Amino acid sequence: MSDTDKGVAVRARGLVKHYGTTRALDGVDLEIPTGQVLGLLGPNGAGKTTTVRILTTLLLPDSGEAEVAGHDVLTDPDGVRRSIGLSGQYAAVDENLTGFENLYLVARLYGQRKPQARKRSRELLARFRLDEAADRPAKGYSGGMRRRLDLAGALVAEPSVVVLDEPTTGLDPRGRIEMWEVIEQLVATGATVLLTTQYLEEADRLADSVVVIDRGKVIARGTPDELKNQIGGERLELVVAAAEEVPLAVRVLAEVGSGEPAADERSRRVEVLVDTGTKALVEALRRLDALDVVVQDAALHRPTLDDVFLSLTGHGTTEEVPS
Amino acid sequence: MTALAKVFSDSGVITWRNVMNVRRNPEWLLGATVFPIMFVLMFAYVFGGAIGGPGGDSVEYREFLIAGIFAQTVAFNSSYTVIGFANDLQKGIIDRFRSLPMSRFAVILGRTTADQVLSVVVLVVMSTCGLLIGWRIRGSALDAVLGYLMILLFAFALSWVGAYIGLITPSVEVANSAGLIWMFPLTFVSSAFVPQESLPGVLGTIADWNPFTAAVNATRDLFGNASPAGWPLPSGWPAENAALYAILSSVAIIAIFAPLATARYRRVASK
């Protein structure tokens, strides 16, 4: 790697991949500065997993180039493999082996000697709160435990780049939060992470920057905040006590807001986009109070990444794209 | 570590993993032994009287049968190689291996080796069963060991074919049958159960040149087990050089399928 590239752990340029006549990737570029978390976001079939498979040497691109931890994925795949840890979409755990044996197996295959492999496996089991279940076959593990074991497997050789392909897909809310905590600890140790996810909340919580892909193309990139700012400011939402006061509230919100208010008589809810944040909220409440309008509920919402996604693609994150 | 040492070290680790898998699922061993024991009993006692020929001695037939059954049993074990790979593909374990800085070849060598460990266990059970129905080793102990090694070598070769099949089948369900179908013509159009001279026309020629026939004949010979009296003796180069032909064809099968399976492994994608 040349000196100017020092700060970049993963770089991909113009990745293209076809499956038959389907263009799964259509010129994807991405870059991850060392020590940062990049969230690769997109619906099913957008090309997330294809990108991951190319960056982890499991798949050759039709064209384009990629470098991971200074190693070219095309000319030095073994160098890439020595520097990365991959935790896949489906926990690649051998369920007939115990948790300890699973990690020991991976450690040995990374070339660690027996005593070192044993020590490292025990360390990771403790760190991922699997030490109690360490010597039971993984068959009996919960979904969350399997994912943690799979992630531990990816970290055996202390890789400088960790690739997490949909680490929480299919987990229950508790398993998801546990997984997030584990990933946050990992990030704190300074690893560079490529995280793919369908969950915007996940990217929002874990990622320093986000690349949104849809149908094999990058459609947006930036920090989660930048993306949210792309679709404007916050949304001010009020619920008034009486239905007949809704028109009054609409008039007030039209004055303080930056757009056309939307109202729903039945739920007595009025909302409007605002540029000035809490100032607008306070101003709206002051004016309504002066008009003797009783406000039951008031809230200021920052746009979620879901809103961003919807405005970028014209379809939600859950829509299936034929693969 | 040199590249070659890494191949052997990785293969050892993979073999360990696969053997542990069998140990944690002893019911697999049950399947692998009960099936062949049924075969022994069916051929020895159901077909034995008829195949043994008019006035043929069923005891003589049983002695003839055992080498064939042993060879068939370990040959069928290659279907475990097929299913093993299909399973690992489905569960994403192959992806994990492929993302590791390990030898590609070792993943397959570790599997085919582990399957021979399974074959040894099965042969011990089968031999006990054979002894119980009157089979005896008539030759020297050394020859007997060579006989066992002969069928293990052949089974090892078939295991590489199994690896290739396992890596090209689209699902575990397909692997289940794809691993077995070709076993039937391979092991039945041979000298395993009947005198190969009794097979008609083309089938006879196929049986004569079937490497499986050679492996069975060589093993039978090393065990010192004769054909029942009055059976036509096989002739031709493969029959007269059974051991040599069996070894050569085993080596040829490995030489063809090891590179094929390894090349396939490099490109294969998990389901």
HADDOCK unambig.tbl for C-alpha pairs under 7 A between the chains (distance, minus, plus):
assign (segid A and resid 56 and name CA) (segid B and resid 99 and name CA) 6.29 0.50 0.50
assign (segid A and resid 57 and name CA) (segid B and resid 99 and name CA) 6.81 0.50 0.50
assign (segid A and resid 58 and name CA) (segid B and resid 98 and name CA) 6.60 0.50 0.50
assign (segid A and resid 58 and name CA) (segid B and resid 99 and name CA) 6.65 0.50 0.50
assign (segid A and resid 78 and name CA) (segid B and resid 101 and name CA) 5.58 0.50 0.50
assign (segid A and resid 81 and name CA) (segid B and resid 99 and name CA) 5.73 0.50 0.50
assign (segid A and resid 81 and name CA) (segid B and resid 100 and name CA) 5.38 0.50 0.50
assign (segid A and resid 81 and name CA) (segid B and resid 101 and name CA) 5.06 0.50 0.50
assign (segid A and resid 82 and name CA) (segid B and resid 100 and name CA) 6.91 0.50 0.50
assign (segid A and resid 82 and name CA) (segid B and resid 101 and name CA) 5.43 0.50 0.50
assign (segid A and resid 86 and name CA) (segid B and resid 99 and name CA) 6.94 0.50 0.50
assign (segid A and resid 90 and name CA) (segid B and resid 92 and name CA) 6.58 0.50 0.50
assign (segid A and resid 92 and name CA) (segid B and resid 91 and name CA) 6.07 0.50 0.50
assign (segid A and resid 92 and name CA) (segid B and resid 92 and name CA) 4.93 0.50 0.50
assign (segid A and resid 92 and name CA) (segid B and resid 93 and name CA) 4.90 0.50 0.50
assign (segid A and resid 92 and name CA) (segid B and resid 96 and name CA) 6.43 0.50 0.50
assign (segid A and resid 93 and name CA) (segid B and resid 93 and name CA) 6.76 0.50 0.50
assign (segid A and resid 96 and name CA) (segid B and resid 21 and name CA) 5.60 0.50 0.50
assign (segid A and resid 96 and name CA) (segid B and resid 24 and name CA) 6.20 0.50 0.50
assign (segid A and resid 97 and name CA) (segid B and resid 21 and name CA) 6.89 0.50 0.50
assign (segid A and resid 105 and name CA) (segid B and resid 13 and name CA) 6.82 0.50 0.50
assign (segid A and resid 109 and name CA) (segid B and resid 10 and name CA) 6.01 0.50 0.50
assign (segid A and resid 109 and name CA) (segid B and resid 102 and name CA) 5.86 0.50 0.50
assign (segid A and resid 110 and name CA) (segid B and resid 100 and name CA) 6.50 0.50 0.50
assign (segid A and resid 110 and name CA) (segid B and resid 101 and name CA) 6.01 0.50 0.50
assign (segid A and resid 110 and name CA) (segid B and resid 102 and name CA) 6.66 0.50 0.50
